[in-house]
Amino acid sequence: MDIPLALLMFGSIYLAGRMAERRGRSFKNWAWIAGGIGPLALALLLLLPNLHGSNGAAA
């Protein structure tokens, strides 16, 4: 049971960092946040506005 939980935790850290980067936020900061609150960081990122603008293009 420990291995799947660890994989979920590390996966959510990486995924949150990549999602944050694509939404105009810091990979490193959001990886730390995900390390603290786990998969909840993914939901939080979806609630925050995209900093790249409404069309999805890089600023």
mmCIF file as gemmi writes it, N, C-alpha and C atoms, coordinates in Angstrom:
data_model
loop_
_atom_site.group_PDB
_atom_site.id
_atom_site.type_symbol
_atom_site.label_atom_id
_atom_site.label_alt_id
_atom_site.label_comp_id
_atom_site.label_asym_id
_atom_site.label_entity_id
_atom_site.label_seq_id
_atom_site.pdbx_PDB_ins_code
_atom_site.Cartn_x
_atom_site.Cartn_y
_atom_site.Cartn_z
_atom_site.occupancy
_atom_site.B_iso_or_equiv
_atom_site.pdbx_formal_charge
_atom_site.auth_seq_id
_atom_site.auth_asym_id
_atom_site.pdbx_PDB_model_num
ATOM 1 N N . MET Axp A 1 ? 0.815 -1.199 0 1 0 ? 1 A 1
ATOM 2 C CA . MET Axp A 1 ? 0 0 0 1 0 ? 1 A 1
ATOM 3 C C . MET Axp A 1 ? 0.856 1.26 0 1 0 ? 1 A 1
ATOM 4 N N . ASP Axp A 2 ? 2.058 1.178 0.507 1 0 ? 2 A 1
ATOM 5 C CA . ASP Axp A 2 ? 2.925 2.35 0.581 1 0 ? 2 A 1
ATOM 6 C C . ASP Axp A 2 ? 3.441 2.773 -0.789 1 0 ? 2 A 1
ATOM 7 N N . ILE Axp A 3 ? 3.741 1.818 -1.655 1 0 ? 3 A 1
ATOM 8 C CA . ILE Axp A 3 ? 4.286 2.146 -2.972 1 0 ? 3 A 1
ATOM 9 C C . ILE Axp A 3 ? 3.264 2.878 -3.839 1 0 ? 3 A 1
ATOM 10 N N . PRO Axp A 4 ? 2.014 2.426 -3.951 1 0 ? 4 A 1
ATOM 11 C CA . PRO Axp A 4 ? 1.043 3.193 -4.748 1 0 ? 4 A 1
ATOM 12 C C . PRO Axp A 4 ? 0.798 4.599 -4.193 1 0 ? 4 A 1
ATOM 13 N N . LEU Axp A 5 ? 0.814 4.736 -2.882 1 0 ? 5 A 1
ATOM 14 C CA . LEU Axp A 5 ? 0.616 6.045 -2.277 1 0 ? 5 A 1
ATOM 15 C C . LEU Axp A 5 ? 1.795 6.976 -2.589 1 0 ? 5 A 1
ATOM 16 N N . ALA Axp A 6 ? 2.989 6.44 -2.548 1 0 ? 6 A 1
ATOM 17 C CA . ALA Axp A 6 ? 4.172 7.24 -2.884 1 0 ? 6 A 1
ATOM 18 C C . ALA Axp A 6 ? 4.151 7.636 -4.354 1 0 ? 6 A 1
ATOM 19 N N . LEU Axp A 7 ? 3.752 6.72 -5.226 1 0 ? 7 A 1
ATOM 20 C CA . LEU Axp A 7 ? 3.66 7.045 -6.656 1 0 ? 7 A 1
ATOM 21 C C . LEU Axp A 7 ? 2.616 8.126 -6.907 1 0 ? 7 A 1
ATOM 22 N N . LEU Axp A 8 ? 1.499 8.052 -6.211 1 0 ? 8 A 1
ATOM 23 C CA . LEU Axp A 8 ? 0.463 9.075 -6.341 1 0 ? 8 A 1
ATOM 24 C C . LEU Axp A 8 ? 0.988 10.43 -5.869 1 0 ? 8 A 1
ATOM 25 N N . MET Axp A 9 ? 1.7 10.443 -4.784 1 0 ? 9 A 1
ATOM 26 C CA . MET Axp A 9 ? 2.229 11.693 -4.232 1 0 ? 9 A 1
ATOM 27 C C . MET Axp A 9 ? 3.255 12.319 -5.178 1 0 ? 9 A 1
ATOM 28 N N . PHE Axp A 10 ? 4.221 11.528 -5.639 1 0 ? 10 A 1
ATOM 29 C CA . PHE Axp A 10 ? 5.238 12.069 -6.543 1 0 ? 10 A 1
ATOM 30 C C . PHE Axp A 10 ? 4.643 12.445 -7.887 1 0 ? 10 A 1
ATOM 31 N N . GLY Axp A 11 ? 3.68 11.673 -8.335 1 0 ? 11 A 1
ATOM 32 C CA . GLY Axp A 11 ? 3 12.007 -9.589 1 0 ? 11 A 1
ATOM 33 C C . GLY Axp A 11 ? 2.246 13.315 -9.487 1 0 ? 11 A 1
ATOM 34 N N . SER Axp A 12 ? 1.587 13.54 -8.359 1 0 ? 12 A 1
ATOM 35 C CA . SER Axp A 12 ? 0.836 14.782 -8.193 1 0 ? 12 A 1
ATOM 36 C C . SER Axp A 12 ? 1.775 15.974 -8.049 1 0 ? 12 A 1
ATOM 37 N N . ILE Axp A 13 ? 2.939 15.788 -7.471 1 0 ? 13 A 1
ATOM 38 C CA . ILE Axp A 13 ? 3.919 16.871 -7.368 1 0 ? 13 A 1
ATOM 39 C C . ILE Axp A 13 ? 4.369 17.296 -8.762 1 0 ? 13 A 1
ATOM 40 N N . TYR Axp A 14 ? 4.735 16.331 -9.591 1 0 ? 14 A 1
ATOM 41 C CA . TYR Axp A 14 ? 5.189 16.649 -10.942 1 0 ? 14 A 1
ATOM 42 C C . TYR Axp A 14 ? 4.059 17.239 -11.777 1 0 ? 14 A 1
ATOM 43 N N . LEU Axp A 15 ? 2.883 16.639 -11.701 1 0 ? 15 A 1
ATOM 44 C CA . LEU Axp A 15 ? 1.752 17.106 -12.494 1 0 ? 15 A 1
ATOM 45 C C . LEU Axp A 15 ? 1.335 18.521 -12.088 1 0 ? 15 A 1
ATOM 46 N N . ALA Axp A 16 ? 1.325 18.809 -10.803 1 0 ? 16 A 1
ATOM 47 C CA . ALA Axp A 16 ? 0.977 20.153 -10.349 1 0 ? 16 A 1
ATOM 48 C C . ALA Axp A 16 ? 1.998 21.169 -10.838 1 0 ? 16 A 1
ATOM 49 N N . GLY Axp A 17 ? 3.256 20.807 -10.812 1 0 ? 17 A 1
ATOM 50 C CA . GLY Axp A 17 ? 4.296 21.712 -11.315 1 0 ? 17 A 1
ATOM 51 C C . GLY Axp A 17 ? 4.135 21.996 -12.795 1 0 ? 17 A 1
ATOM 52 N N . ARG Axp A 18 ? 3.87 20.954 -13.572 1 0 ? 18 A 1
ATOM 53 C CA . ARG Axp A 18 ? 3.682 21.141 -15.021 1 0 ? 18 A 1
ATOM 54 C C . ARG Axp A 18 ? 2.411 21.937 -15.324 1 0 ? 18 A 1
ATOM 55 N N . MET Axp A 19 ? 1.325 21.649 -14.607 1 0 ? 19 A 1
ATOM 56 C CA . MET Axp A 19 ? 0.086 22.397 -14.803 1 0 ? 19 A 1
ATOM 57 C C . MET Axp A 19 ? 0.298 23.868 -14.467 1 0 ? 19 A 1
ATOM 58 N N . ALA Axp A 20 ? 0.979 24.131 -13.38 1 0 ? 20 A 1
ATOM 59 C CA . ALA Axp A 20 ? 1.237 25.507 -12.967 1 0 ? 20 A 1
ATOM 60 C C . ALA Axp A 20 ? 2.067 26.232 -14.014 1 0 ? 20 A 1
ATOM 61 N N . GLU Axp A 21 ? 3.063 25.565 -14.537 1 0 ? 21 A 1
ATOM 62 C CA . GLU Axp A 21 ? 3.928 26.165 -15.554 1 0 ? 21 A 1
ATOM 63 C C . GLU Axp A 21 ? 3.132 26.531 -16.806 1 0 ? 21 A 1
ATOM 64 N N . ARG Axp A 22 ? 2.244 25.658 -17.223 1 0 ? 22 A 1
ATOM 65 C CA . ARG Axp A 22 ? 1.422 25.929 -18.405 1 0 ? 22 A 1
ATOM 66 C C . ARG Axp A 22 ? 0.41 27.039 -18.162 1 0 ? 22 A 1
ATOM 67 N N . ARG Axp A 23 ? 0.088 27.288 -16.893 1 0 ? 23 A 1
ATOM 68 C CA . ARG Axp A 23 ? -0.877 28.335 -16.559 1 0 ? 23 A 1
ATOM 69 C C . ARG Axp A 23 ? -0.196 29.626 -16.12 1 0 ? 23 A 1
ATOM 70 N N . GLY Axp A 24 ? 1.115 29.725 -16.334 1 0 ? 24 A 1
ATOM 71 C CA . GLY Axp A 24 ? 1.841 30.96 -16.055 1 0 ? 24 A 1
ATOM 72 C C . GLY Axp A 24 ? 2.32 31.114 -14.633 1 0 ? 24 A 1
ATOM 73 N N . ARG Axp A 25 ? 2.433 30.031 -13.919 1 0 ? 25 A 1
ATOM 74 C CA . ARG Axp A 25 ? 2.876 30.074 -12.53 1 0 ? 25 A 1
ATOM 75 C C . ARG Axp A 25 ? 4.202 29.324 -12.384 1 0 ? 25 A 1
ATOM 76 N N . SER Axp A 26 ? 4.795 29.406 -11.222 1 0 ? 26 A 1
ATOM 77 C CA . SER Axp A 26 ? 6.11 28.813 -10.974 1 0 ? 26 A 1
ATOM 78 C C . SER Axp A 26 ? 6.018 27.297 -10.749 1 0 ? 26 A 1
ATOM 79 N N . PHE Axp A 27 ? 6.809 26.543 -11.52 1 0 ? 27 A 1
ATOM 80 C CA . PHE Axp A 27 ? 6.873 25.086 -11.353 1 0 ? 27 A 1
ATOM 81 C C . PHE Axp A 27 ? 7.339 24.741 -9.945 1 0 ? 27 A 1
ATOM 82 N N . LYS Axp A 28 ? 8.431 25.383 -9.535 1 0 ? 28 A 1
ATOM 83 C CA . LYS Axp A 28 ? 9.049 25.064 -8.249 1 0 ? 28 A 1
ATOM 84 C C . LYS Axp A 28 ? 8.117 25.345 -7.076 1 0 ? 28 A 1
ATOM 85 N N . ASN Axp A 29 ? 7.481 26.5 -7.081 1 0 ? 29 A 1
ATOM 86 C CA . ASN Axp A 29 ? 6.584 26.839 -5.973 1 0 ? 29 A 1
ATOM 87 C C . ASN Axp A 29 ? 5.417 25.863 -5.884 1 0 ? 29 A 1
ATOM 88 N N . TRP Axp A 30 ? 4.824 25.535 -7.026 1 0 ? 30 A 1
ATOM 89 C CA . TRP Axp A 30 ? 3.668 24.641 -7.003 1 0 ? 30 A 1
ATOM 90 C C . TRP Axp A 30 ? 4.063 23.202 -6.731 1 0 ? 30 A 1
ATOM 91 N N . ALA Axp A 31 ? 5.283 22.822 -7.065 1 0 ? 31 A 1
ATOM 92 C CA . ALA Axp A 31 ? 5.751 21.487 -6.687 1 0 ? 31 A 1
ATOM 93 C C . ALA Axp A 31 ? 5.86 21.392 -5.163 1 0 ? 31 A 1
ATOM 94 N N . TRP Axp A 32 ? 6.346 22.441 -4.522 1 0 ? 32 A 1
ATOM 95 C CA . TRP Axp A 32 ? 6.418 22.464 -3.059 1 0 ? 32 A 1
ATOM 96 C C . TRP Axp A 32 ? 5.032 22.448 -2.439 1 0 ? 32 A 1
ATOM 97 N N . ILE Axp A 33 ? 4.118 23.211 -3.022 1 0 ? 33 A 1
ATOM 98 C CA . ILE Axp A 33 ? 2.748 23.232 -2.503 1 0 ? 33 A 1
ATOM 99 C C . ILE Axp A 33 ? 2.134 21.839 -2.613 1 0 ? 33 A 1
ATOM 100 N N . ALA Axp A 34 ? 2.323 21.195 -3.767 1 0 ? 34 A 1
ATOM 101 C CA . ALA Axp A 34 ? 1.787 19.843 -3.96 1 0 ? 34 A 1
ATOM 102 C C . ALA Axp A 34 ? 2.448 18.854 -3.01 1 0 ? 34 A 1
ATOM 103 N N . GLY Axp A 35 ? 3.706 19.066 -2.697 1 0 ? 35 A 1
ATOM 104 C CA . GLY Axp A 35 ? 4.376 18.208 -1.721 1 0 ? 35 A 1
ATOM 105 C C . GLY Axp A 35 ? 3.754 18.327 -0.337 1 0 ? 35 A 1
ATOM 106 N N . GLY Axp A 36 ? 3.201 19.495 -0.049 1 0 ? 36 A 1
ATOM 107 C CA . GLY Axp A 36 ? 2.578 19.711 1.259 1 0 ? 36 A 1
ATOM 108 C C . GLY Axp A 36 ? 1.131 19.272 1.328 1 0 ? 36 A 1
ATOM 109 N N . ILE Axp A 37 ? 0.365 19.566 0.277 1 0 ? 37 A 1
ATOM 110 C CA . ILE Axp A 37 ? -1.071 19.259 0.344 1 0 ? 37 A 1
ATOM 111 C C . ILE Axp A 37 ? -1.489 18.137 -0.603 1 0 ? 37 A 1
ATOM 112 N N . GLY Axp A 38 ? -0.538 17.591 -1.339 1 0 ? 38 A 1
ATOM 113 C CA . GLY Axp A 38 ? -0.813 16.443 -2.192 1 0 ? 38 A 1
ATOM 114 C C . GLY Axp A 38 ? -1.683 16.769 -3.39 1 0 ? 38 A 1
ATOM 115 N N . PRO Axp A 39 ? -2.526 15.836 -3.788 1 0 ? 39 A 1
ATOM 116 C CA . PRO Axp A 39 ? -3.348 16.004 -4.992 1 0 ? 39 A 1
ATOM 117 C C . PRO Axp A 39 ? -4.35 17.164 -4.905 1 0 ? 39 A 1
ATOM 118 N N . LEU Axp A 40 ? -4.56 17.711 -3.73 1 0 ? 40 A 1
ATOM 119 C CA . LEU Axp A 40 ? -5.452 18.868 -3.607 1 0 ? 40 A 1
ATOM 120 C C . LEU Axp A 40 ? -4.895 20.086 -4.352 1 0 ? 40 A 1
ATOM 121 N N . ALA Axp A 41 ? -3.579 20.112 -4.564 1 0 ? 41 A 1
ATOM 122 C CA . ALA Axp A 41 ? -2.973 21.222 -5.306 1 0 ? 41 A 1
ATOM 123 C C . ALA Axp A 41 ? -3.488 21.255 -6.743 1 0 ? 41 A 1
ATOM 124 N N . LEU Axp A 42 ? -3.8 20.1 -7.31 1 0 ? 42 A 1
ATOM 125 C CA . LEU Axp A 42 ? -4.316 20.056 -8.679 1 0 ? 42 A 1
ATOM 126 C C . LEU Axp A 42 ? -5.671 20.748 -8.759 1 0 ? 42 A 1
ATOM 127 N N . ALA Axp A 43 ? -6.524 20.483 -7.792 1 0 ? 43 A 1
ATOM 128 C CA . ALA Axp A 43 ? -7.838 21.133 -7.764 1 0 ? 43 A 1
ATOM 129 C C . ALA Axp A 43 ? -7.686 22.633 -7.534 1 0 ? 43 A 1
ATOM 130 N N . LEU Axp A 44 ? -6.768 23.015 -6.683 1 0 ? 44 A 1
ATOM 131 C CA . LEU Axp A 44 ? -6.546 24.425 -6.413 1 0 ? 44 A 1
ATOM 132 C C . LEU Axp A 44 ? -6.064 25.154 -7.663 1 0 ? 44 A 1
ATOM 133 N N . LEU Axp A 45 ? -5.185 24.525 -8.425 1 0 ? 45 A 1
ATOM 134 C CA . LEU Axp A 45 ? -4.708 25.132 -9.665 1 0 ? 45 A 1
ATOM 135 C C . LEU Axp A 45 ? -5.833 25.349 -10.663 1 0 ? 45 A 1
ATOM 136 N N . LEU Axp A 46 ? -6.775 24.429 -10.699 1 0 ? 46 A 1
ATOM 137 C CA . LEU Axp A 46 ? -7.895 24.58 -11.622 1 0 ? 46 A 1
ATOM 138 C C . LEU Axp A 46 ? -8.821 25.724 -11.208 1 0 ? 46 A 1
ATOM 139 N N . LEU Axp A 47 ? -8.856 26.038 -9.926 1 0 ? 47 A 1
ATOM 140 C CA . LEU Axp A 47 ? -9.691 27.131 -9.445 1 0 ? 47 A 1
ATOM 141 C C . LEU Axp A 47 ? -9.069 28.504 -9.68 1 0 ? 47 A 1
ATOM 142 N N . LEU Axp A 48 ? -7.744 28.57 -9.738 1 0 ? 48 A 1
ATOM 143 C CA . LEU Axp A 48 ? -7.065 29.842 -9.941 1 0 ? 48 A 1
ATOM 144 C C . LEU Axp A 48 ? -7.084 30.237 -11.416 1 0 ? 48 A 1
ATOM 145 N N . PRO Axp A 49 ? -7.102 31.539 -11.697 1 0 ? 49 A 1
ATOM 146 C CA . PRO Axp A 49 ? -7.153 31.975 -13.099 1 0 ? 49 A 1
ATOM 147 C C . PRO Axp A 49 ? -5.849 31.687 -13.838 1 0 ? 49 A 1
ATOM 148 N N . ASN Axp A 50 ? -5.977 31.511 -15.135 1 0 ? 50 A 1
ATOM 149 C CA . ASN Axp A 50 ? -4.832 31.305 -16.011 1 0 ? 50 A 1
ATOM 150 C C . ASN Axp A 50 ? -4.154 32.654 -16.224 1 0 ? 50 A 1
ATOM 151 N N . LEU Axp A 51 ? -2.848 32.757 -15.956 1 0 ? 51 A 1
ATOM 152 C CA . LEU Axp A 51 ? -2.144 34.013 -16.083 1 0 ? 51 A 1
ATOM 153 C C . LEU Axp A 51 ? -1.704 34.316 -17.514 1 0 ? 51 A 1
ATOM 154 N N . HIS Axp A 52 ? -1.833 33.352 -18.405 1 0 ? 52 A 1
ATOM 155 C CA . HIS Axp A 52 ? -1.448 33.563 -19.806 1 0 ? 52 A 1
ATOM 156 C C . HIS Axp A 52 ? -2.527 34.276 -20.605 1 0 ? 52 A 1
ATOM 157 N N . GLY Axp A 53 ? -3.675 34.48 -20.056 1 0 ? 53 A 1
ATOM 158 C CA . GLY Axp A 53 ? -4.756 35.134 -20.784 1 0 ? 53 A 1
ATOM 159 C C . GLY Axp A 53 ? -5.816 34.145 -21.178 1 0 ? 53 A 1
ATOM 160 N N . SER Axp A 54 ? -6.87 34.64 -21.778 1 0 ? 54 A 1
ATOM 161 C CA . SER Axp A 54 ? -8.014 33.789 -22.079 1 0 ? 54 A 1
ATOM 162 C C . SER Axp A 54 ? -7.829 32.906 -23.3 1 0 ? 54 A 1
ATOM 163 N N . ASN Axp A 55 ? -6.911 33.271 -24.206 1 0 ? 55 A 1
ATOM 164 C CA . ASN Axp A 55 ? -6.756 32.474 -25.427 1 0 ? 55 A 1
ATOM 165 C C . ASN Axp A 55 ? -5.73 31.349 -25.3 1 0 ? 55 A 1
ATOM 166 N N . GLY Axp A 56 ? -5.052 31.246 -24.167 1 0 ? 56 A 1
ATOM 167 C CA . GLY Axp A 56 ? -4.112 30.167 -23.935 1 0 ? 56 A 1
ATOM 168 C C . GLY Axp A 56 ? -2.732 30.403 -24.517 1 0 ? 56 A 1
ATOM 169 N N . ALA Axp A 57 ? -2.516 31.537 -25.165 1 0 ? 57 A 1
ATOM 170 C CA . ALA Axp A 57 ? -1.2 31.843 -25.737 1 0 ? 57 A 1
ATOM 171 C C . ALA Axp A 57 ? -0.262 32.352 -24.65 1 0 ? 57 A 1
ATOM 172 N N . ALA Axp A 58 ? 1.014 32.116 -24.843 1 0 ? 58 A 1
ATOM 173 C CA . ALA Axp A 58 ? 1.998 32.568 -23.871 1 0 ? 58 A 1
ATOM 174 C C . ALA Axp A 58 ? 2.069 34.088 -23.888 1 0 ? 58 A 1
ATOM 175 N N . ALA Axp A 59 ? 2.259 34.667 -22.712 1 0 ? 59 A 1
ATOM 176 C CA . ALA Axp A 59 ? 2.316 36.129 -22.601 1 0 ? 59 A 1
ATOM 177 C C . ALA Axp A 59 ? 3.674 36.653 -22.975 1 0 ? 59 A 1
